Amino acid sequence: MDISLQTHRSYVNRPICNLPTPALVLSRPLIENNIKRLHNDVSQLGISFRPHVKTLKVSISIALSVQGYEMTPFAQSIEVTRMMLEGGKHRKIVASTVCEIEGALPLVAEGVLDECLYGLPVTDSVLPRLVKIRQSIKIQLMVDNEQQIDLLEQFSLQNPGLERWDVFVKVDVGSHRAGLMNNSPRLRQVIERAESSSAVSIYGFYCHAGHSYGCRDRESVDVVLHSELEGALAASQMVPSADPDRSFVLSIGSTPTAHAIQAIKDRIPEGYIIELHAGNFPALDLQQVCTGLVNRTDQAVRVLADVCSIYPERNEALINAGAIALSRETSSIPGFGQLVEQPDWQVVRLSQEHGILGLSSDQTAMAGGTQNVEDVFRVGQKVSVYCQHACITAAAFHVYYVVDENDIVRDTWIPWKGW
């Protein structure tokens, strides 16, 4: 067992220099500021908001029952999700795993959460669990293939009395991860199939611009954002003989395009419910910094590591955070992580449990070769690393150490694990 699971509460009210390493450190003030920023943008536009709960999967360590749904310890998402919902002002989420939905159920009991979208195209393996959860919270499903509708119809026949499933049709606007592009004849076929089905009802159209992570300025992010809105709108107009009084939800967003959401303020179509979704925005990471829409100092996630050895002959140092702790994600910022205290130094190579700190060739040239590893690091020194992708990095840790503006641990959060 991870030793931090046995000892984590003993570090409350102590500085992070006392933490066992590698450790995931969260700045609560930065998380709150990042969330407030997005809430302000949503409020100014007057649109709906559906946070994705995939990044900081935070729990409380008690078991409880929500409307008859019995949950196991360490399976309740509380802290960050409650912040994202703004105390019930926003009352819906999207989750990529059934475990995440189960984790959010205490917020139903609190009266701040009403509905959840299961964010993967639906398969039969998750349906029994979703039916059970559906007794406590409204569940929407994602479809992008006629076979999924066949599956839902068969499931309804085998389980008489089930209400229709509200579904989002997934539209691909360029990320090519899931969904159908507007120029695909299969998109219209899926829509028509859903409209004629006795098992589903089209609730809305969903786009996720994952490729926006590759944008490097506000203008290119704006282009992707507009393509999301246009893609969802065009798909909705394929619904045959739609009731003129019927409103569809157009769900758009990713963390980069969410930060540019003001760009659509003059392009919101009438008769639709525009919904923004985003997940990484409370945490942020180097990939988000690369978009140019957030600052380096907005990152709320750091990995604390120990310097284990120094190698003067190659001007490198070894830390005890490798691929398992940091992931192998990259961006236009060199390396697999960047030191908070010494931003010229990156994690330039990774093994499973080892990271190598070094200078990129460009930085060595700019520094005139004067940064000697022996002058910067010593064995036993603790260093903080900004990660490339907070969602994947956070998934590696069993405890999150939550700190104040002075890097004093004020709380510990236990994330849930599994699917």
C-alpha positions in Angstrom: 0.0 0.0 0.0 1.1 3.6 -0.7 2.6 4.8 2.6 0.8 8.1 2.1 -2.5 6.5 2.5 -1.5 5.5 6.0 0.2 8.7 7.0 -1.3 11.6 5.0 -3.2 13.3 7.7 -0.1 13.6 9.8 1.3 16.2 7.4 -1.6 18.6 7.8 -0.3 22.0 9.1 3.2 21.1 8.0 5.3 22.6 5.1 5.6 20.6 2.0 9.3 20.1 2.6 8.2 17.4 5.1 6.2 15.4 2.6 7.1 11.9 1.4 8.0 11.9 -2.3 7.0 11.8 -5.0 3.9 13.7 -3.8 1.1 15.6 -5.7 0.7 19.1 -4.3 -2.4 21.2 -5.0 -2.7 24.9 -4.4 -6.2 25.5 -3.2 -6.0 29.3 -3.8 -5.0 28.7 -7.4 -7.8 26.1 -7.9 -10.3 28.5 -6.5 -9.0 31.4 -8.7 -9.0 29.2 -11.8 -12.6 28.1 -11.2 -13.8 31.6 -10.4 -12.3 32.8 -13.7 -14.3 30.4 -15.8 -17.5 30.9 -13.7 -17.2 34.7 -14.5 -17.0 34.0 -18.2 -20.0 31.7 -18.2 -22.0 34.2 -16.1 -21.2 37.1 -18.5 -22.4 35.1 -21.4 -25.5 33.7 -19.7 -24.8 30.2 -21.0 -25.0 26.8 -19.2 -22.0 25.0 -17.7 -21.3 21.3 -17.3 -17.9 20.6 -15.7 -16.0 17.4 -16.4 -14.9 15.7 -13.2 -12.0 13.7 -14.7 -9.0 15.7 -13.5 -9.1 16.0 -9.7 -11.1 13.0 -8.6 -11.4 14.0 -4.9 -13.3 12.0 -2.3 -14.2 11.7 1.4 -13.4 8.6 3.3 -16.8 7.5 4.6 -19.5 5.2 3.2 -23.0 6.4 2.8 -26.2 5.7 0.9 -27.8 8.1 -1.6 -31.5 7.3 -2.3 -30.8 3.6 -1.8 -27.5 3.6 -3.8 -24.9 2.1 -1.5 -21.4 3.3 -2.1 -18.0 2.1 -0.9 -15.5 4.1 1.0 -13.2 6.4 -1.1 -15.9 6.6 -3.8 -17.4 10.0 -3.3 -16.3 13.0 -5.3 -16.8 16.1 -3.1 -14.3 19.0 -3.0 -13.4 20.1 -6.5 -16.7 19.1 -8.0 -18.6 21.1 -5.5 -16.5 24.1 -6.3 -17.0 23.6 -10.0 -20.8 23.5 -9.5 -20.6 26.8 -7.6 -22.8 25.5 -4.8 -25.6 24.3 -7.0 -25.7 27.3 -9.5 -24.6 24.7 -12.1 -26.2 21.4 -11.5 -24.8 19.0 -14.1 -21.6 17.2 -14.9 -19.9 15.0 -17.4 -17.9 12.0 -16.4 -15.8 9.6 -18.3 -16.1 6.6 -15.9 -19.0 5.1 -14.0 -16.7 5.4 -10.9 -16.7 9.2 -11.4 -20.5 9.3 -11.5 -20.7 7.2 -8.3 -18.2 9.6 -6.7 -20.5 12.6 -7.4 -23.6 11.1 -5.8 -23.2 12.7 -2.4 -23.7 16.0 -4.2 -27.1 14.8 -5.2 -27.9 14.3 -1.6 -26.7 17.8 -0.9 -29.1 19.1 -3.5 -26.5 20.7 -5.8 -26.4 18.1 -8.6 -29.2 16.9 -10.8 -27.8 15.2 -13.9 -24.7 13.6 -15.4 -23.6 12.7 -18.9 -21.6 9.5 -19.3 -19.0 10.8 -21.6 -18.1 7.7 -23.7 -20.2 6.2 -26.4 -22.3 3.7 -24.5 -21.6 0.0 -24.4 -23.6 -2.9 -22.8 -21.0 -3.4 -20.0 -21.9 -0.2 -18.3 -25.6 -0.2 -18.6 -26.5 -2.3 -15.5 -24.5 0.1 -13.3 -26.0 3.2 -15.0 -29.5 1.9 -14.5 -28.8 1.5 -10.8 -27.3 5.0 -10.6 -30.2 6.4 -12.6 -32.4 5.9 -9.5 -30.5 8.7 -7.9 -29.6 11.1 -10.7 -30.6 11.8 -14.3 -28.2 10.1 -16.7 -27.6 11.0 -20.3 -25.7 8.9 -22.7 -23.5 9.5 -25.7 -24.1 7.9 -29.1 -22.2 8.1 -32.5 -23.2 4.7 -34.0 -26.4 3.1 -34.9 -25.3 -0.1 -33.2 -25.4 1.7 -29.8 -29.1 2.5 -30.4 -29.7 -1.2 -31.3 -28.0 -2.1 -28.0 -30.2 0.3 -26.0 -33.3 -1.0 -27.7 -32.4 -4.6 -26.9 -31.6 -3.6 -23.3 -35.0 -2.0 -22.9 -36.7 -5.1 -24.3 -34.9 -7.2 -21.7 -35.7 -4.7 -18.9 -39.4 -3.7 -19.4 -40.4 -0.4 -17.8 -37.2 1.5 -18.4 -37.7 5.1 -19.5 -36.1 6.3 -22.7 -32.5 7.4 -22.4 -31.7 11.0 -23.2 -28.7 11.0 -25.5 -26.2 13.4 -26.9 -25.1 12.8 -30.5 -21.3 13.1 -30.6 -20.0 15.3 -33.3 -16.4 15.2 -34.4 -15.1 18.8 -35.2 -11.5 17.8 -35.8 -10.1 15.9 -32.8 -10.8 12.5 -34.4 -11.2 10.8 -31.1 -14.9 10.0 -31.1 -18.0 11.2 -32.9 -19.0 11.8 -36.6 -18.0 14.7 -38.8 -20.8 16.8 -40.3 -19.8 15.7 -43.8 -20.3 12.0 -42.9 -23.6 10.5 -44.2 -23.5 8.3 -41.1 -24.2 11.3 -38.9 -27.6 11.9 -40.5 -28.2 8.1 -40.3 -27.5 8.0 -36.6 -29.7 11.1 -36.0 -32.6 9.6 -38.0 -32.2 6.2 -36.2 -32.3 7.9 -32.8 -35.4 9.9 -33.7 -37.3 6.8 -34.7 -36.2 4.7 -31.7 -38.4 3.8 -28.8 -35.4 3.6 -26.4 -33.7 7.0 -26.9 -34.5 10.7 -27.3 -32.1 13.2 -28.6 -31.2 15.6 -25.8 -28.4 17.5 -27.6 -25.3 17.5 -29.7 -21.8 17.3 -28.1 -18.4 18.4 -29.4 -15.1 18.2 -27.7 -12.2 20.1 -29.3 -9.3 18.1 -27.9 -7.2 19.3 -30.8 -7.4 22.8 -29.3 -4.5 21.8 -27.0 -2.3 22.2 -30.0 -3.2 25.9 -30.4 -0.6 28.4 -29.6 -2.5 31.7 -29.5 -5.9 33.2 -28.9 -6.8 33.6 -32.5 -6.3 29.9 -33.4 -8.3 28.9 -30.3 -11.1 31.2 -31.4 -11.2 29.4 -34.7 -11.6 26.0 -33.0 -14.3 27.4 -30.7 -16.3 28.7 -33.6 -16.0 25.3 -35.4 -17.4 23.6 -32.3 -20.4 25.8 -32.2 -21.0 25.5 -36.0 -20.5 21.8 -35.9 -23.0 21.2 -33.1 -25.5 23.6 -34.7 -25.2 22.0 -38.2 -25.7 18.5 -36.7 -28.9 19.7 -34.8 -30.3 20.9 -38.1 -30.2 17.4 -39.5 -33.0 16.3 -37.1 -35.9 15.4 -39.5 -39.1 17.5 -39.2 -38.1 18.8 -35.7 -40.8 20.4 -33.6 -40.1 24.2 -33.9 -40.7 24.5 -30.1 -38.1 21.8 -29.3 -34.8 23.0 -27.9 -31.6 21.0 -28.2 -28.5 21.5 -26.0 -25.4 22.3 -27.9 -22.6 21.2 -25.7 -19.2 22.6 -26.7 -15.8 23.1 -25.0 -12.4 22.0 -23.8 -10.3 23.9 -21.4 -8.5 26.0 -24.1 -11.7 26.9 -25.9 -13.5 27.5 -22.5 -10.9 30.2 -21.8 -11.9 31.8 -25.1 -15.6 31.4 -24.7 -16.3 35.1 -24.9 -15.5 34.9 -28.6 -19.0 33.5 -29.3 -21.0 36.1 -27.4 -22.3 37.6 -30.7 -22.9 34.2 -32.4 -25.1 32.3 -30.0 -28.1 31.0 -32.0 -31.6 31.6 -30.8 -33.7 28.6 -29.8 -30.8 26.6 -28.4 -29.3 25.9 -25.0 -25.6 26.6 -25.2 -23.6 24.5 -22.7 -19.9 24.8 -22.0 -18.0 21.8 -20.8 -14.4 21.7 -19.5 -12.4 19.6 -17.0 -8.8 20.6 -16.7 -9.4 24.3 -15.9 -9.2 24.1 -12.0 -5.7 22.5 -12.3 -4.0 23.6 -15.5 -0.6 22.4 -16.7 2.2 23.0 -19.2 0.0 22.0 -22.2 -2.5 24.7 -21.2 0.3 27.3 -20.7 1.4 26.5 -24.3 -1.9 27.7 -25.6 -1.1 31.2 -24.5 -4.4 31.6 -22.6 -3.1 31.0 -19.1 0.0 31.9 -17.2 2.7 29.6 -15.9 1.9 30.7 -12.4 -1.8 29.7 -12.8 -0.8 26.0 -12.6 -2.3 24.6 -9.4 -0.6 21.1 -9.7 3.0 20.3 -8.8 4.8 17.1 -8.2 7.3 17.2 -5.3 10.3 15.0 -5.8 13.7 14.3 -4.2 17.0 14.8 -6.0 18.6 11.4 -5.7 21.9 11.9 -7.4 24.0 14.5 -9.4 26.1 13.8 -12.5 28.5 16.7 -13.2 30.1 15.0 -16.2 26.8 15.3 -18.1 25.3 18.2 -16.2 22.2 16.2 -15.1 20.5 15.2 -11.9 18.3 12.3 -11.0 14.9 12.7 -9.2 12.5 10.0 -7.9 9.6 11.0 -10.2 9.5 9.2 -13.5 7.0 8.1 -16.1 4.6 6.7 -13.5 4.5 10.0 -11.6 4.7 12.4 -14.5 3.4 10.5 -17.6 5.1 10.7 -21.0 3.0 13.6 -22.2 4.7 16.5 -24.0 4.1 19.9 -25.4 6.0 22.7 -27.1 7.7 23.3 -23.7 10.6 20.9 -23.8 10.8 17.8 -21.6 8.3 15.8 -19.5 8.0 18.4 -16.8 9.5 21.8 -15.8 11.0 22.8 -12.5 9.0 25.4 -10.6 12.0 26.9 -8.9 14.4 26.6 -11.8 12.4 26.8 -15.0 15.4 26.4 -17.2 15.7 22.9 -16.0 13.3 20.2 -17.4 12.8 16.5 -16.9 14.6 15.6 -20.1 14.3 11.8 -19.9 12.2 9.3 -18.0 12.3 5.8 -16.8 9.5 4.1 -14.8 10.5 5.6 -11.4 13.3 7.9 -12.5 13.4 11.3 -14.0 16.5 13.0 -15.4 16.8 16.8 -14.9 18.8 18.7 -17.6 18.9 21.8 -19.7 17.7 21.8 -23.3 20.4 22.7 -25.8 18.7 26.0 -26.5 18.7 26.9 -22.8 22.3 25.9 -22.4 23.2 28.2 -25.3 21.2 31.1 -23.9 22.8 30.6 -20.4 26.2 30.5 -22.0 26.8 27.1 -20.4 27.1 28.6 -17.0 24.4 26.6 -15.2 26.4 23.9 -13.5 24.3 21.1 -12.0 26.5 21.1 -8.9 25.7 24.7 -8.3 21.9 24.2 -8.6 21.2 20.9 -6.9 22.3 18.7 -4.0 21.4 15.2 -3.1 18.3 15.2 -0.8 17.0 18.5 -2.1 13.3 18.7 -2.8 12.2 20.1 -6.1 8.7 20.9 -7.5 7.8 19.9 -11.1 5.1 21.4 -13.2 3.6 18.5 -15.2 2.7 18.4 -18.9 -0.8 17.0 -18.4 -2.4 17.3 -15.0 -5.3 14.8 -15.6 -2.9 11.9 -16.3 -0.4 12.9 -13.6 -3.1 13.3 -10.9 -4.4 9.8 -11.8 -1.1 8.3 -10.6 -1.3 9.4 -7.0 -3.3 8.0 -4.1 -3.3 11.3 -2.0 -3.4 14.9 -2.9 -1.7 17.3 -0.5 -3.7 20.6 -0.5 -1.7 23.7 0.4 -2.3 27.3 1.1 -0.4 30.3 -0.4 2.5 29.6 1.9 2.9 26.0 0.9 1.6 24.7 4.2 -0.5 21.6 3.9 -4.1 22.4 5.0 -5.9 19.3 3.9 -5.4 15.9 2.2 -7.8 14.6 -0.5 -8.1 11.0 -1.5 -8.9 10.4 -5.2 -11.0 7.5 -6.2 -9.5 4.9 -8.6 -11.0 2.7 -11.2 -13.6 2.7 -14.0 
